[in-house]
Amino acid sequence: MKILIVGGNGFIGRHISHTAIKQGHQVVRGVRREKMEPNNTIACDLLGDVISKTWLPRLTNIDAVINCVDVLRATKQVMQAAHCDAPAALASACAELKKPFLHVSALGLNHAADTPYFTTKRDGEDAVRAAHSGAIIVRPSLVFGHDSPATQLLLMQSNLPVLCLPAETKAIAPIHVDDLAALCLSLIGTVRALGCDVDAVGSKECTVADYVQTLRTARGHPRATLVCVPNRWMRMGLKCAAFCGARTITPEALDMMEHDHTGDARAFTRWMRRPPAAIAAFQSLAH
């Protein structure tokens, strides 16, 4: 297949692109600006590409579309365009041309706080489903990847003998990015997946603290001392650190930790006919 991957330069988009090429697919990346490979990229302006007719000529020679765009820090106007208006227009164009469309969203949106990120993500799912009844919506939990800034911070913290983590967090079911990429490509090539909502979660639910401890022990370290910091204090500290230019998780990431990131653990095995990688094996998988 010739697959257009919108957000192809992002963390998840890069891995889906790499896996697709390994599987023999031809990849066209939708990016902000065309790079040195004009035949393999399409310039997309998600703030302006909010009507379907803008996308129609771009999809002429495309067999399927995967949307991976995710904006964690921006104004609500930017998030509305990136998470809702542009994906809905793209989904509508795919529906008109009868092309498969997969939309990567997030878990737990129905119970998440009414922040701009979660609100526009929820609206985006509704808009995509209204625009294309056959759209496939994939909702990943926390995603591990060696090139993910969030993962790099967790791995850095896992080296410390004392872990300072938010006191009030919900359960997560982390999934390796390579498993997520393989799942998305399997779904986009499966007719019976059309119109499905799929939870992309790992095989084990755990707390954020247990997750970091497991990453730590997988590197041969003993369990660390855990210090639970009240979320209000943690959020203030993160804002101060960000103001000073320190490399920490964002306050928006803390927002995400405060609601469940779990789902149907059987979904991955049902579609892939194998279980997802265990957390203890994450760091040994190919970078």
The 8 nearest C-alpha neighbors of each residue, nearest first, counted from 0:
[[1, 24, 62, 2, 25, 63, 61, 23],
 [0, 2, 25, 62, 61, 26, 24, 63],
 [3, 1, 63, 26, 64, 62, 0, 61],
 [2, 4, 27, 64, 28, 26, 5, 65],
 [5, 3, 65, 28, 7, 29, 66, 64],
 [6, 4, 29, 66, 7, 67, 28, 65],
 [7, 5, 68, 67, 9, 8, 12, 29],
 [6, 8, 12, 28, 4, 5, 13, 9],
 [7, 9, 13, 6, 12, 30, 10, 28],
 [10, 8, 12, 6, 7, 11, 13, 68],
 [9, 11, 13, 12, 147, 14, 8, 146],
 [12, 10, 14, 13, 9, 15, 67, 176],
 [11, 13, 7, 9, 15, 14, 10, 6],
 [14, 12, 16, 7, 8, 10, 11, 15],
 [13, 15, 17, 11, 16, 12, 18, 180],
 [14, 16, 180, 12, 18, 17, 13, 19],
 [17, 15, 13, 19, 14, 18, 12, 20],
 [18, 16, 14, 20, 19, 15, 13, 21],
 [19, 17, 21, 15, 20, 16, 14, 22],
 [20, 18, 22, 16, 24, 21, 17, 15],
 [19, 21, 23, 24, 22, 17, 18, 25],
 [22, 20, 18, 19, 23, 17, 24, 16],
 [21, 23, 19, 20, 24, 18, 17, 25],
 [24, 22, 20, 21, 19, 25, 0, 18],
 [25, 23, 20, 0, 19, 22, 1, 26],
 [24, 26, 1, 0, 20, 2, 23, 27],
 [27, 25, 2, 1, 3, 24, 28, 16],
 [26, 28, 39, 3, 40, 2, 4, 29],
 [29, 27, 40, 7, 4, 3, 5, 30],
 [28, 30, 5, 41, 4, 40, 6, 7],
 [31, 29, 42, 32, 43, 6, 28, 41],
 [30, 32, 43, 42, 44, 33, 29, 45],
 [33, 31, 42, 30, 34, 43, 41, 40],
 [32, 34, 42, 40, 41, 37, 30, 31],
 [35, 33, 36, 37, 32, 40, 30, 39],
 [34, 36, 37, 33, 40, 38, 39, 32],
 [37, 35, 34, 39, 38, 40, 33, 41],
 [38, 36, 40, 39, 35, 33, 34, 41],
 [39, 37, 36, 40, 27, 41, 35, 33],
 [40, 38, 27, 37, 36, 28, 26, 41],
 [41, 39, 28, 27, 37, 33, 29, 38],
 [40, 42, 29, 33, 28, 30, 43, 27],
 [41, 43, 32, 33, 30, 31, 29, 40],
 [44, 42, 31, 30, 29, 45, 41, 32],
 [45, 43, 46, 47, 48, 31, 42, 30],
 [44, 46, 48, 47, 81, 85, 43, 80],
 [47, 45, 80, 44, 48, 81, 77, 49],
 [46, 48, 45, 44, 49, 85, 80, 50],
 [49, 47, 45, 85, 44, 50, 46, 53],
 [48, 50, 85, 84, 88, 47, 51, 45],
 [51, 49, 88, 52, 53, 48, 85, 54],
 [50, 52, 88, 92, 53, 54, 89, 91],
 [51, 53, 55, 54, 50, 92, 56, 88],
 [54, 52, 51, 50, 55, 48, 56, 49],
 [53, 55, 57, 52, 51, 56, 89, 92],
 [54, 56, 52, 58, 57, 92, 53, 51],
 [57, 55, 58, 59, 54, 53, 52, 60],
 [58, 56, 54, 55, 59, 60, 61, 41],
 [59, 57, 61, 55, 56, 60, 54, 93],
 [58, 60, 56, 61, 57, 55, 62, 96],
 [59, 61, 58, 62, 57, 1, 56, 2],
 [60, 62, 58, 1, 59, 63, 2, 3],
 [63, 61, 1, 0, 2, 98, 60, 64],
 [64, 62, 99, 2, 98, 61, 100, 3],
 [65, 63, 3, 100, 2, 4, 101, 99],
 [66, 64, 101, 4, 100, 102, 5, 3],
 [65, 67, 5, 102, 68, 4, 103, 101],
 [68, 66, 6, 103, 12, 5, 69, 65],
 [69, 67, 6, 66, 5, 70, 81, 82],
 [68, 70, 67, 71, 82, 81, 6, 104],
 [69, 71, 72, 78, 68, 73, 81, 82],
 [72, 70, 69, 116, 73, 251, 252, 78],
 [71, 73, 70, 74, 251, 116, 78, 249],
 [74, 72, 77, 78, 75, 71, 70, 76],
 [73, 75, 77, 76, 78, 72, 115, 79],
 [74, 76, 78, 115, 77, 79, 73, 116],
 [77, 75, 79, 74, 78, 80, 73, 46],
 [76, 78, 80, 74, 79, 75, 81, 73],
 [77, 79, 75, 81, 80, 76, 82, 70],
 [80, 78, 76, 83, 119, 77, 82, 81],
 [79, 81, 84, 77, 46, 78, 83, 85],
 [82, 80, 78, 45, 79, 85, 83, 77],
 [83, 81, 123, 79, 78, 120, 80, 119],
 [123, 82, 84, 79, 86, 80, 85, 81],
 [85, 83, 80, 49, 87, 86, 88, 79],
 [84, 86, 49, 88, 87, 45, 80, 48],
 [87, 85, 89, 88, 83, 84, 90, 127],
 [88, 86, 127, 90, 84, 126, 89, 85],
 [89, 87, 51, 50, 91, 85, 49, 86],
 [88, 90, 86, 92, 91, 87, 51, 54],
 [91, 89, 87, 93, 92, 88, 131, 130],
 [90, 92, 130, 94, 88, 89, 93, 131],
 [91, 93, 51, 95, 89, 94, 90, 55],
 [94, 92, 98, 90, 96, 91, 95, 97],
 [95, 93, 97, 91, 131, 92, 96, 90],
 [96, 94, 92, 93, 97, 91, 98, 55],
 [95, 97, 93, 94, 98, 92, 55, 58],
 [98, 96, 94, 95, 93, 99, 92, 133],
 [97, 99, 93, 63, 96, 94, 62, 100],
 [100, 98, 63, 64, 187, 93, 134, 97],
 [99, 101, 64, 134, 65, 63, 135, 98],
 [102, 100, 135, 65, 134, 136, 66, 64],
 [101, 103, 136, 66, 65, 135, 104, 137],
 [104, 102, 137, 67, 136, 66, 138, 101],
 [103, 105, 138, 137, 102, 136, 120, 139],
 [106, 104, 138, 139, 108, 107, 140, 103],
 [105, 107, 138, 260, 108, 140, 139, 261],
 [108, 106, 109, 110, 260, 259, 111, 105],
 [107, 109, 111, 110, 106, 121, 117, 105],
 [110, 108, 107, 111, 121, 106, 112, 117],
 [111, 109, 108, 107, 112, 258, 259, 113],
 [112, 110, 108, 109, 258, 107, 117, 113],
 [111, 113, 114, 110, 117, 254, 118, 258],
 [114, 112, 118, 117, 111, 115, 116, 110],
 [113, 115, 116, 117, 112, 118, 111, 119],
 [116, 114, 118, 75, 117, 119, 113, 78],
 [117, 115, 114, 119, 118, 120, 71, 78],
 [116, 118, 120, 114, 119, 115, 121, 108],
 [119, 117, 115, 121, 120, 116, 113, 114],
 [118, 120, 122, 79, 121, 117, 116, 82],
 [119, 121, 123, 117, 118, 122, 82, 116],
 [122, 120, 118, 123, 124, 119, 108, 117],
 [123, 121, 119, 125, 120, 124, 83, 126],
 [83, 124, 122, 120, 126, 121, 82, 125],
 [123, 125, 127, 121, 126, 122, 128, 120],
 [126, 124, 122, 128, 123, 127, 129, 121],
 [125, 127, 123, 129, 87, 124, 128, 122],
 [128, 126, 87, 130, 124, 129, 125, 90],
 [127, 129, 125, 131, 132, 130, 126, 124],
 [130, 128, 126, 127, 131, 125, 132, 87],
 [129, 131, 91, 127, 128, 90, 87, 126],
 [132, 130, 94, 128, 134, 133, 90, 129],
 [133, 131, 128, 134, 194, 129, 130, 94],
 [132, 134, 194, 193, 131, 135, 99, 100],
 [135, 133, 194, 100, 131, 132, 101, 193],
 [134, 136, 101, 195, 194, 193, 196, 102],
 [137, 135, 196, 102, 101, 103, 197, 134],
 [138, 136, 197, 103, 104, 196, 198, 102],
 [137, 139, 105, 104, 198, 106, 199, 103],
 [140, 138, 199, 105, 106, 200, 198, 137],
 [139, 141, 260, 200, 173, 106, 172, 142],
 [140, 142, 173, 174, 139, 143, 171, 172],
 [141, 143, 174, 175, 173, 176, 140, 144],
 [144, 142, 175, 176, 150, 174, 141, 173],
 [143, 145, 147, 146, 176, 150, 175, 142],
 [144, 146, 147, 286, 150, 151, 143, 282],
 [147, 145, 144, 148, 151, 10, 150, 286],
 [146, 148, 150, 144, 149, 145, 151, 10],
 [149, 147, 151, 150, 152, 146, 145, 248],
 [150, 148, 152, 147, 151, 153, 248, 143],
 [151, 149, 153, 147, 152, 148, 143, 154],
 [152, 150, 148, 154, 153, 149, 155, 147],
 [151, 153, 155, 149, 150, 154, 156, 148],
 [152, 154, 150, 156, 155, 151, 157, 149],
 [155, 153, 157, 151, 156, 152, 150, 158],
 [156, 154, 152, 153, 157, 158, 151, 159],
 [155, 157, 153, 158, 154, 159, 152, 162],
 [156, 158, 154, 215, 155, 159, 211, 153],
 [159, 157, 156, 155, 215, 160, 154, 220],
 [158, 160, 161, 156, 157, 162, 223, 155],
 [159, 161, 223, 224, 158, 162, 157, 222],
 [162, 160, 224, 223, 159, 225, 163, 226],
 [163, 161, 225, 226, 164, 224, 223, 159],
 [164, 162, 226, 227, 225, 228, 161, 165],
 [163, 165, 227, 228, 162, 166, 226, 208],
 [166, 164, 228, 230, 227, 167, 229, 233],
 [165, 167, 227, 229, 228, 230, 164, 168],
 [168, 166, 165, 230, 257, 169, 229, 256],
 [169, 167, 257, 256, 166, 165, 258, 170],
 [168, 170, 259, 258, 257, 256, 206, 171],
 [171, 169, 206, 259, 205, 260, 204, 261],
 [170, 172, 260, 261, 204, 205, 173, 206],
 [171, 173, 204, 201, 261, 200, 203, 140],
 [174, 172, 141, 201, 140, 142, 171, 200],
 [173, 175, 201, 142, 200, 143, 176, 141],
 [176, 174, 143, 178, 177, 142, 144, 281],
 [175, 177, 179, 178, 144, 143, 142, 180],
 [178, 176, 180, 179, 175, 181, 14, 18],
 [179, 177, 181, 175, 176, 180, 182, 275],
 [180, 178, 176, 182, 177, 181, 183, 175],
 [179, 181, 15, 177, 183, 182, 178, 176],
 [182, 180, 178, 184, 179, 183, 185, 177],
 [181, 183, 179, 185, 180, 184, 178, 186],
 [184, 182, 186, 180, 185, 181, 187, 179],
 [185, 183, 187, 181, 186, 182, 188, 180],
 [184, 186, 182, 188, 183, 187, 181, 189],
 [187, 185, 189, 183, 188, 184, 192, 182],
 [188, 186, 184, 189, 185, 183, 101, 99],
 [187, 189, 186, 185, 184, 190, 99, 192],
 [190, 188, 186, 192, 191, 187, 185, 193],
 [189, 191, 192, 193, 188, 187, 186, 99],
 [190, 192, 193, 189, 194, 195, 186, 188],
 [193, 191, 190, 195, 189, 186, 194, 135],
 [194, 192, 133, 191, 195, 135, 190, 134],
 [193, 195, 133, 134, 135, 132, 192, 196],
 [196, 194, 135, 192, 193, 197, 136, 134],
 [195, 197, 136, 137, 135, 198, 194, 138],
 [198, 196, 137, 138, 199, 195, 136, 266],
 [197, 199, 138, 262, 200, 263, 137, 139],
 [200, 198, 139, 138, 197, 140, 267, 137],
 [201, 199, 174, 172, 140, 264, 198, 139],
 [202, 200, 174, 172, 173, 203, 275, 264],
 [201, 203, 264, 275, 200, 277, 172, 204],
 [204, 202, 172, 201, 205, 277, 173, 264],
 [203, 205, 172, 171, 170, 261, 202, 206],
 [206, 204, 170, 171, 209, 172, 210, 203],
 [205, 207, 170, 209, 208, 171, 210, 169],
 [206, 208, 210, 209, 211, 205, 171, 168],
 [209, 207, 211, 206, 210, 212, 164, 225],
 [210, 208, 212, 206, 211, 207, 205, 213],
 [209, 211, 207, 213, 208, 212, 206, 214],
 [210, 212, 214, 208, 213, 209, 157, 215],
 [211, 213, 215, 209, 214, 210, 222, 208],
 [214, 212, 210, 216, 215, 211, 209, 217],
 [213, 215, 211, 217, 212, 216, 210, 279],
 [214, 216, 212, 157, 213, 218, 217, 220],
 [215, 217, 220, 219, 213, 218, 214, 221],
 [218, 216, 214, 215, 219, 279, 213, 220],
 [219, 217, 216, 215, 220, 214, 282, 158],
 [218, 220, 216, 217, 221, 215, 214, 222],
 [221, 219, 216, 215, 218, 222, 217, 158],
 [222, 220, 216, 223, 219, 215, 160, 212],
 [223, 221, 212, 216, 220, 224, 215, 160],
 [222, 224, 160, 161, 225, 221, 162, 212],
 [223, 225, 161, 162, 160, 226, 222, 163],
 [226, 224, 162, 161, 223, 163, 227, 164],
 [225, 227, 163, 162, 228, 164, 224, 161],
 [228, 226, 166, 164, 165, 163, 225, 229],
 [227, 229, 165, 166, 164, 233, 230, 226],
 [230, 228, 166, 232, 231, 165, 233, 227],
 [229, 231, 233, 165, 232, 234, 166, 228],
 [232, 230, 234, 233, 229, 235, 228, 236],
 [233, 231, 235, 230, 229, 234, 236, 228],
 [232, 234, 230, 236, 231, 235, 237, 228],
 [233, 235, 237, 231, 236, 232, 250, 230],
 [236, 234, 232, 238, 233, 237, 239, 231],
 [237, 235, 233, 239, 234, 238, 240, 232],
 [238, 236, 240, 234, 239, 235, 241, 233],
 [237, 239, 241, 235, 236, 240, 242, 234],
 [240, 238, 242, 236, 237, 241, 235, 243],
 [239, 241, 237, 245, 243, 242, 238, 236],
 [240, 242, 244, 238, 243, 239, 245, 237],
 [243, 241, 239, 240, 244, 238, 245, 237],
 [244, 242, 240, 241, 245, 239, 238, 246],
 [245, 243, 241, 242, 240, 246, 239, 247],
 [246, 244, 240, 241, 243, 247, 242, 239],
 [245, 247, 244, 241, 248, 240, 152, 249],
 [248, 246, 245, 249, 237, 152, 240, 241],
 [247, 249, 252, 149, 250, 246, 237, 152],
 [248, 250, 252, 251, 247, 237, 253, 241],
 [251, 249, 253, 252, 234, 237, 254, 248],
 [252, 250, 254, 249, 253, 255, 71, 72],
 [253, 251, 255, 249, 254, 250, 248, 256],
 [252, 254, 256, 250, 255, 251, 257, 249],
 [255, 253, 251, 252, 257, 256, 250, 258],
 [254, 256, 252, 253, 257, 258, 251, 111],
 [257, 255, 253, 168, 254, 258, 169, 252],
 [256, 258, 168, 254, 255, 169, 167, 253],
 [259, 257, 169, 256, 111, 255, 260, 168],
 [260, 258, 169, 170, 261, 107, 171, 257],
 [261, 259, 171, 140, 106, 107, 170, 172],
 [262, 260, 171, 172, 259, 140, 170, 200],
 [261, 263, 198, 264, 200, 260, 106, 199],
 [262, 264, 265, 266, 198, 261, 200, 199],
 [263, 265, 266, 202, 200, 262, 201, 267],
 [266, 264, 263, 268, 267, 269, 202, 274],
 [267, 265, 269, 264, 268, 263, 198, 270],
 [266, 268, 270, 269, 265, 271, 199, 264],
 [269, 267, 273, 272, 274, 271, 265, 270],
 [268, 270, 266, 267, 272, 271, 265, 273],
 [269, 271, 267, 268, 272, 266, 182, 185],
 [270, 272, 268, 273, 269, 267, 182, 185],
 [273, 271, 268, 269, 270, 274, 267, 275],
 [272, 274, 268, 271, 275, 267, 269, 270],
 [273, 275, 268, 276, 267, 272, 202, 271],
 [276, 274, 201, 202, 178, 277, 273, 267],
 [275, 277, 280, 278, 274, 175, 281, 201],
 [276, 278, 280, 279, 275, 281, 202, 201],
 [279, 277, 281, 280, 276, 213, 173, 214],
 [278, 280, 277, 217, 281, 213, 214, 282],
 [279, 281, 278, 277, 283, 282, 276, 284],
 [282, 280, 278, 283, 284, 279, 175, 277],
 [281, 283, 284, 280, 279, 214, 217, 145],
 [282, 284, 280, 281, 285, 286, 279, 217],
 [285, 283, 282, 281, 286, 280, 177, 175],
 [284, 286, 283, 282, 177, 281, 145, 144],
 [285, 145, 284, 144, 146, 282, 283, 177]]
